Amino acid sequence: MWSPFARRADAFHTFLSDNREAGTAIATAMAEAGESWSRTLAEQDDEREATWRGRALNAEDALKTAHAEILTQRTRIGELRSEMRNLWAE
């Protein structure tokens, strides 16, 4: 016993066999839809990549700033230690 879906599929297959132009039109539409979908996915990938690239550049800048601040603080700590040694030596 055929399910309604199988009957419809068989009818669709028969229709396409009898109507080559319709089959060609459907195949063309499916190909165009696939190409459109591929372009959409590629555009989304490009957008995501640009976002991550921007985040990476921001993180790199923040890291450079943090390293500079750490160097400044270490230099200041060294200066303060020298001052403390000088005070204890007196």
Secondary structure, DSSP 4 states (H G I P E B T S, - for coil): ---HHHHHHHHHHHHHHH-HHHHHHHHHHHHHHHHHHHHHHHHHHHHHHHHHHHHHHHHHHHHHHHHHHHHHHHHHHHHHHHHHHHHHH-
